[in-house]
Amino acid sequence: MIVDVLANSERIERLNPYFKAVFDYIKTHDLTGMPVGRIDIAGDDAYIKIEDAKGREVKDAVYERHDKYIDIQMPLSGVEGYGWKAKSLLGEERAPYDAVGDFTFYRDPVGSVFTLAPGEFVIFFPEDAHAPCIGEGVIRKMVAKIKK
């Protein structure tokens, strides 16, 4: 997992061939005013989703993890909380891995939570379980999906 601010993205853009293209798009477009939906950067290899997610309490948050994609997540208005847990520490799955949706959900209760504000981002790699959308009301956010 990496947490940082957009101004520092250049330091990590070499970690994946699609990171630079995604960060360039984020920095040159007003994502806050865009409609909910998908924006293709490189087809299924790299794309951005604009979402209006319903905030939830920590007790209702659920860990998820992906095998095929890396997530870059960033709130676009207000703050968003995220739980995090290493894959090696996860307990029981709620259901087997869903290959079509590329996700596994877990039964573990969410422990520690960190929050991000607009202009801050988090990168979750396949070894990072994360519980997003912790907060109040509707959270406008961006999720970039990048094939590992």
C-alpha positions in Angstrom: 0.0 0.0 0.0 1.2 3.5 -0.8 -0.4 6.7 0.5 0.6 10.1 -0.8 -0.5 13.4 -2.4 -0.9 14.0 -6.2 2.0 16.4 -6.2 4.3 13.4 -5.4 3.0 10.9 -7.9 6.1 11.2 -10.1 8.1 9.3 -7.5 6.0 6.2 -8.0 4.9 6.4 -11.6 7.7 4.0 -12.7 6.3 1.1 -10.5 3.8 0.1 -13.2 3.7 0.9 -16.9 0.1 2.5 -16.6 0.6 4.6 -13.5 1.9 7.6 -15.4 -0.9 7.7 -17.8 -3.5 7.4 -15.0 -1.9 10.1 -12.9 -1.5 12.4 -16.0 -5.2 12.1 -16.6 -6.2 12.7 -13.0 -4.0 15.9 -12.9 -5.3 17.3 -16.2 -9.1 16.7 -15.8 -11.7 17.9 -13.3 -12.9 14.6 -12.1 -15.3 16.2 -9.5 -17.6 17.4 -12.2 -17.6 14.3 -14.3 -20.6 12.0 -14.4 -20.5 8.7 -12.6 -19.0 6.0 -14.9 -16.0 4.6 -16.5 -13.2 6.5 -18.3 -10.9 4.3 -20.4 -7.2 5.1 -20.2 -5.9 1.9 -21.9 -9.0 -0.3 -22.3 -9.2 -3.1 -19.6 -5.6 -2.6 -18.7 -6.1 0.8 -17.1 -9.4 2.7 -16.5 -10.9 5.1 -14.0 -14.3 4.8 -12.4 -16.1 7.9 -11.0 -18.4 6.8 -8.2 -20.9 8.2 -5.7 -20.5 5.7 -2.9 -22.6 5.5 0.2 -20.6 6.1 3.3 -20.7 3.5 6.0 -19.6 3.1 9.6 -16.5 1.1 10.5 -18.6 -1.7 11.9 -20.3 -2.1 8.5 -17.1 -2.0 6.4 -15.9 -5.1 4.6 -12.4 -6.0 3.5 -12.0 -6.7 -0.2 -9.0 -7.8 -2.2 -8.2 -8.1 -5.9 -6.0 -10.6 -7.7 -5.7 -9.1 -11.2 -5.9 -5.3 -10.6 -4.2 -2.6 -8.5 -6.5 0.1 -7.2 -5.6 3.7 -7.0 -8.4 5.4 -4.9 -8.9 9.0 -4.1 -11.8 11.0 -2.6 -13.0 13.8 -4.9 -15.1 15.7 -2.3 -15.0 15.4 1.4 -13.0 12.7 3.3 -13.1 9.0 2.9 -11.9 6.4 5.4 -10.2 3.1 4.5 -9.4 0.0 6.5 -6.3 -2.0 5.6 -5.0 -5.5 6.4 -2.2 -7.5 4.8 -3.4 -10.5 2.8 -1.2 -12.8 4.9 -3.3 -11.8 8.0 -6.7 -12.3 6.6 -9.1 -14.9 8.0 -12.1 -16.5 6.4 -13.5 -15.5 3.0 -17.2 -14.6 2.8 -17.4 -16.4 -0.5 -14.8 -17.8 -3.0 -12.9 -15.5 -5.3 -15.1 -14.0 -8.1 -12.9 -14.1 -11.2 -15.3 -12.0 -13.3 -15.5 -9.1 -10.8 -11.9 -9.7 -9.5 -12.7 -9.6 -5.8 -12.8 -11.6 -2.7 -14.6 -10.3 0.4 -13.5 -11.3 4.0 -15.2 -11.8 7.3 -12.5 -10.0 9.4 -13.7 -7.0 11.3 -12.1 -3.8 10.2 -9.5 -2.6 12.7 -7.4 0.5 12.1 -8.7 3.2 9.7 -7.0 6.1 8.0 -8.7 8.9 6.1 -7.9 10.8 2.9 -9.0 14.2 1.6 -9.2 15.3 -2.0 -5.7 15.5 -3.5 -4.5 12.5 -1.5 -4.5 9.0 -2.9 -3.9 5.4 -1.8 -2.7 2.5 -4.0 -3.8 -0.9 -3.0 -1.8 -3.8 -4.5 -3.2 -7.4 -4.7 -1.6 -8.2 -1.3 -3.6 -5.3 0.3 -7.1 -6.0 1.7 -8.9 -2.8 2.0 -12.3 -1.6 3.3 -13.2 1.6 1.5 -16.1 4.0 1.7 -15.9 4.6 5.5 -17.5 8.0 6.1 -20.8 9.9 6.1 -23.3 10.6 3.4 -22.4 10.2 -0.3 -18.7 10.0 -1.0 -17.7 11.1 -4.5 -14.5 9.2 -5.4 -12.3 8.0 -8.1 -11.1 4.4 -8.4 -8.5 3.6 -11.0 -8.1 -0.1 -11.9 -4.7 -1.0 -13.3 -3.8 -4.5 -14.4 -0.9 -5.8 -12.4 
